[in-house]
Amino acid sequence: MLVRPHRSRAVTAAVAAGAAALVGFSSPTATAAPVPGTTVATTTTAVAAPVTAQADILDRVRAVPGVTKVTEATAPEGYRFFLIDFTQYRDQRHPKEGTFTQRLSLLHKSDDRPMVMYTSGYGLSTRASRSEPTQIVDGNQLSMEYRFFNTSIPTTPDWDEELTIWQAATDQHRIIEAFKSIYTENWLTTGGSKGGMTATYHRRFYPKDVSGTIPYVAPNDVVDGQDVYDEFLANVGNDASCRDALTAVQRRALGTDRQWFLDRLAQLTKEEKLTWTITGGMEQAFEAAVVDYYFAFWQYSLQSDCADVPDAATATNEQLWEHLDAVAGMSFYADQTLSNYVPYYYQAAYQMGSPEPYEDRIADLLKYPGFNTAESFVPSALRPVVDDTKAMPDVDRWVRLRSTEMLYVYGSNDPWSAEPFTCGREASAERRECYRFYVDGGNHGAKIAQLPAPERTFATQKVLEWAGLTDADPVAKKVKKNGRWSTNNQLDRPEIRGRALGRR
């Protein structure tokens, strides 16, 4: 996202697997070119005869137009979970120019329950887990890997023509159309951070595809370069001493002890065989990570976490390193991790926008001031990135003036809430429902469940209403009675804290 990609040094196997493809800016294997809209038989998914509504769900998914492969994976009791290959046009405007394989996952409960379509805006998790709207409606969930991430990329990608918000929105539109052959109840879309942006962009271009959209912590850089992030970060939280403690850690790492921290990063570079080609050098990457630290703390921490910030006046360098690494990821900008996020940074530089680096408190210590911007993390082979200045104002205008059935959730301490989507005037009128809620003191993981009771109940009931669930539905009846829903702890694991959501 346009979020500061925030993850720990431990890169998951799934993310690491996609790194090679992005470093070379191509998919690791050639993609066959079956015609979208037809069923393509493979050794694992061949369908011997037409399927009916009474057929097993595996066979019905195999028969969905565009599906080329289905693998059933382990799912919790009451669900079935499928990993799916879907044939997608590389350029939705010109279908004859070829296709690529896009990865999906499906958590199936019942075809008479609502469907929630989810995307993180990045790669696809291969683990079965439910988004909050899916929990609320007790429904199915179809998840989409965003184009150009991991293996969901053409063999010879054309970045400026094929990696746009419209192309991705059209990916989502085609998938929804295809799977409505099975799931005929109401559809919702959702996503967090860049996924929330993705859900918004999809509705901008295909407003009638679904009955409602719930974007979480979705930034809205209407005009890139006209930032309010600096003012927000200068005043975030309710304790100036916490902001000062964060700055003191930054100043220690960038100031008199800079060489110790660079040597420590060089040691890690040797141990893990890291390279720094994209950023142009290890020291540039080091500075970027330390600049990120202040932003990242507020993105993923709570006010109560201020107590865990080391005292820069007394802590050892090793203690400060461990803290910086846990919050910002000191090797995040190494090629081995950064390569996985090149599509995000490209989109941030090209269309979506991103905040200027917050350097006000440490400017005198920087050797590379202004470096921490999206284009700095785009490989030189893809530069320069021409800025599309019309895309974001168009989406912003649509949300303010024409959007319907949209429900935004933000965290008041999350830096990405500094430039939120605005529903505009008369947003709650009967003809145009658009709502925006803030979790007081919330971070980049803000949820409906964290809202005060009246707002939580209202938002939950809106999600149920858009999902087409009446008071007669057991789930809706329980929510109406208790004011909240229950979750299956076996299924709904909390997200791993870190940079998995990326820079938005």
N, C-alpha and C positions, 0 to 999 in steps of 0.2 A: 504494500500500500504506500500511500504517501506517508506512511508512518515511518519513523526511524526504525529500520528493521532491527528487531531486538530479539536476540536469542543468545543462549549461552555458547561456550566453545564447543560443547558436545553437539555435533551435527547428526541428525537422525540418519539412519541407513537410507530411508526413502529420499531424503534431500540429497545426500551424498551421491546417490545413484544418478541423479539428474545433472550433477555438476559437469560431467564430461561433455554432455550435449550442449550445455550453454557456453562453456568455455570455447568450443569450436563453432558456436552459433548454428548448430544443425542437430537434427535428430540422429541418434546413434545408429538407427536402422532405417532402411528405406520403407516408406509406407505404401502399401498397395492402394490402388485407386478404384475401389468399388463405387458404384453410383449411389450417392445418398438417396434414401427413399426406397431402397430395396433391401431385402434380407440377404445377407451374405453368409453363406455356409462356411464353417471352419470345422476342423476335426473335433472341436469341443462344443460347437454350438449348432451343428447342422439340424435342421428341422425337417423331418420326413414328410409331414403333411400339415395342412393348415390347422391352426390351433383355435380352440374355442374358449369362451369365457370360463368354462369349467375345467380347462386344462391346468396343469401345475404351473405355478407362477414362474418357475424357471423357464419352461417352454414358451410361455407368453412373453417373457422379456426377450428371449432369443428371437422372437418373431417381430419385435418392434422395428419399424423401418429405420435403417442406419446402424443398427446394432450388429457387430461382426463377431464379438466374442463375449461370453459370460462365464465367470468363474464364481462358484458359490464358496463363501468363506464363513468362518465361525461367527455366530451371532448369539446374543442372549436369548433366553427362553421367551417365546412369544413373537420373535422376529425371524426373518431370514435376511441374509446380507449377501449382496452380489457386487463383484467388481466387473466393470463393463467397458468394452472398447466400442466407441461410436465414431462412425465415419463423418467427418466434418469438412466442409469446403475450406480450402486454405484462404481463398478470397471470396467472401460471400456475394460480392457484386458480380463475379465472373466464375461461375461454377465449373466451366470447362478448363480452368487453369489447374485443376487437380484437387486433391484432398489430403488430409492428414488424419491420424487416429487420435481422438480425444478420450481421455480417461474419465469415467464416471463411477460412482458407487450408488447402490440402492439399498436402503434399509426398509424392508417391506414388512408391514404389519397386516394390512388388509386393504383390498381395493375398494372397500366401502368407507375408508377413513380419508380425511383430507391429505393432500400432498404438500410438503414443504420443500422447496428447492433451495439448496444452500450452496454457497461458494465462499471460500476464504479469500478469493482473488489471487491465490497462489497455486501451489501444488495440491494434490489430492491425498488426504489421509486414507490409508487402507484399513483403518480400525473403525469398528462400528461405534458411533457416538451420535447423540442427538443434539441439535441446536435447541435453544430455549423455546422458540415457537413450536418446534416438533414435540417437545415435552408438553407444552400447554394444550395442544390439540390432540395429543396422543395419536399422532399420525405417522404416515410414511415420510421418508426423506430421500430425495435424490440430490446427490452432490456432484459438482462439476469441477474438474481441473481447468484453470484458466489457460487459455491458449498461450503458447510459448514457454510454459513451465514444464519442467521435467521432460517427459517424452511426448507431451501434447504439442508438438511443433512440426511444421513442414520440414522436409529434408533440406531445402534451400530457401529459407525464409526471407521474405521481403519486409523488413521491419517497419518502415514508415507507412507502407500500404496495408499490411496485414495485422499489425499489432496496434489496433485502435479501439476505443471504447465502443464504437458502433459494431465492429467485427465481433467483439466478444459478446455484445448484447444479442447479436443475431445468432451466434452459437447457442446461447441460452434459449432464444426463441425457437429454434429448430428442435432442440432437445425437448422442450416443453410440448411442442406440437406432436412430436413422435410418441412421447410417453402418455399423452392423453388418450391414446388408444387403449390403455389399460386403466389409468387412474382418471375417472370421470367426475369425482367429487371436486370441491373447491381446491384451488391451488394458492399457496402463498410463496413469497420469496423472502430470503433473509441472508444475512452475512454480517460479519464484524470487520471494522476497519476498512481495508481495501475491498473486502467482501461486501460491506455495507454500501460502499461507493458503487460497486458492480451491480448490486441489486437496484440502486437508484438509477443508474444509467440504463439498465435493461428496461425499467418502467418508462423512462423518457422516450425510448424508441418504440417500445411495444406495450403501451399502457393497458391494453385489454387482455394481455396474456393471462393475468392472474387476478385474484380477488383482493389481494392486499399485500403490502410489503413492509417488513420490519427491519430497517437498517440499524445496526449498532455502531456507535462511535465512528461515524462516517465523516471524514473531513471534507471541506468544500472550498478549495482554493479558487475562488471565482476569477481573480486577476492575480496571476503569479507575480511575486515581487512586491505586492502591496500587502505586506504581512502585518498581522496583529500579534503574532506569536511572541515577539520580544516583550511587548507590554504584558502579555499574559504571564510569561515565565518570570518576569521581574516581580510579580505580585502573587504567584500561585501559592496555595496553601494558607494556613492561618497562623504561621509562625515564621517571622523573618529569620530567626536564629537557625532554622532548618535550611533555608536557602543559603545562608552564610556558611553553614557547615559543608554543604555540597560544593560551594565555590572554593572553600579552603582546600578540599581534597583535589580539585582540579588544579589549583595554583601550586600545590606541592608537587604534583606529577609533572606539570609543565615548566616549573621554575627551577629552583636550585637542585632538585633531585631528578631532573629530566633524564640525565644520562643513565642513572640507575634503572629507570623504567624502560628506557630504550634497550639497555643491555638485557633486561629481563625478557623483553619481547623478542630480542635476537636469540636468546636461549630457547624460547618456545618455538621460534621459527626453525631452528636447527632440529629440535626434538620431533617436531611434527611435519618437517619438510614443507614448510609454508612458502609461498611466493607472493609477490606484491606488485604484479605487472599492471593490473587494472588501475590502481591508485597512483602508480608511478613511483612508489617507494614505500618502505616500511615506516619512515618517520611521518610522512603525510597520513598514512593510515592510523598511526598512533595518535596524532593530533585529532583526527576525525573522531576516534573512539572516545577520547577524553572530552571533546566538545559535546558529543552525544550523551555523555554520562548524566549531565544535569537534566536534559530533556527526558532521557530514558527513566530516570528515577521517578519523575512525576507521572510518566506514562504507565508504569507498571507497579508502582508502590503506593502505599497509603500514608496518610499523615502520621500514623502510629509508627511507620517504619523509619521515621526520622531518628528515633532512638538508637537505631542500629548503624547510623553513619559514624564511622570512626572519627575520633578527634585528630585532625590533621596536625595538631601541635605536638601530640604525644605518641601517635601510632607509628609502628615501624613501617618501612617501605613495603615489606612483604604483606602486612595487614592491609595497607592501602591498595596494593595490587590485587589481592584476593577480592576486596570489595568492588573495585573498579571492574574487574573481570566478571563478577557475578551480576553487576547491574548493566554494564555496557558491552561486555564481550570484547576483550582487548585484541583478539585475533579475528573479529568479525569481518574486517575489511581485507583479509587475506583472500587471494583468488579462490582458494578452495571452498570458502563459504560465500563470498560475494558473488561468484559466478552464478549461483542459484537465484540471485535476486536481480540480475541484469534486466530482465523484462520489466520488473517494477520500476527500476530507476530510469529506464528508457521512457516508459509511459509518463513518469513524473516529470521528466524534462520536456517531453513532447506535448502532452495534453493535460495531464491531471494537476500539475503544479506541485510545489513542495515548499516548506518553510525555509527562510534564510537561516543560517546557523546562528544560535544564540551565543554571541561572543562578548557581550557588553562587559562582563565582569573579568574577562581573562584576555582581552585583546592585546594587552601589552606583552603577553608571554608567547604569542603565536608566531611561528615562522611561516605559516601558510594561512593567513587570514582569508576568510571567505571560501576556503576550499571545500567545506562540507556542504556541497549542493549536489543535487541529483546527477547532473551531467558529469561530475568528477568520478562517478562510479559506473559510468558507461564506458566500455572498452573503446580504445581509440579507433578501432576499425568501424565503429558505428557512429562516430562523431563527424561533423557537428550534428546535433539534434535540432531540427527546425521547430520552433515553438508554435503550436497551433493555438492561437489566442482566442478562437471563437468557441471551442468545444465546451469549456467550463461555464462561461456566461450563458450559453444556451441551456445547459442542464439546470443551472441555478434559476434561470427565468422560468423554466417549466415547473420546477418544484414550487416556486413562490406563487405562480399564477394559475397553474392548470393541474397540478398533481392531485390524485385522489387516493384514498385508502393507504396512506403512508403514516408510519409510526416510528419516529426516530428516538433513540435512547443514547444519552451522552453521560459522561462522568465529569463533574464540575472541576476536578483537579487534573483531568487528562489534557495535556497540551493540544491534542487534536480537536478538542472541543472549542478551541479558540476561534475557529472559523467553521461553524456548523452550517448545515442546511437550514434554511428558513422557510417556514410554511406560508408566510405571507398573510395578507388580510383575508378575513372571512374564511380562514382555513378550516374552521370547525363547522361551517354552515352545512346544512343537510346535503347540498349538492356537491360539496368538496371537502372530504375529511382528510386532514393532515394534522398530525400531532407531534410535539417534541417534548421530551421529558429529560430531566437531569437527575442523576443520582448524586446527592449532596456528598462531597468528599470522595466521589467515585473516581476510578482510574479507567484505563483502556479496556477493562473487563466489565464495565457497567452492564447490568442486566435489569430487566423488568422486575425480577424478584427482589431487587435491592431498593426499589422505590418506596416512598411512604405508602401506607396502606390504601388511602383513597386513590392515589394515582396508580398504584399497582393493580388494584381491582378494576379500575376503569380501563387501563391498557390491556389487561388480561381479557376482559370481556370483549374489547374491540377485536383482539386476535381471534377469539372464538367466533364472534359474529362474522368476520370476514371469511373464516374457515367454513361457514355455513352450518355451524353447530347450534341447534336450538336448545332451549332449556330442557327438552326431553332427552338430550344426549347425556349419558352417564357422566362424562367428563365435565361438560358444561354445568350440569346439575351440582356436581361436587364443588366446582369452583364458586358457583353462585352461593352455595351454602357456607363454605369455609373461607372464601376470599382468596384462595391460592390453590395451586395444583401440587401433586406429589410427584416425585421422581423415582426412577429405578436406579439405585446407586450402582448396581452392577453394570449398567449401561452408560450412565452419565458421569463420566470421570471429569474432574476439572481440567481445563486446558493447562498444558505445561507453561509455566511462567517463563517468558523469554522473548526472543525476537521473532518468533514464528509468524507473527502477523505482519512483519515488515514495517516499513517506515510510515504507515498510516494506521 
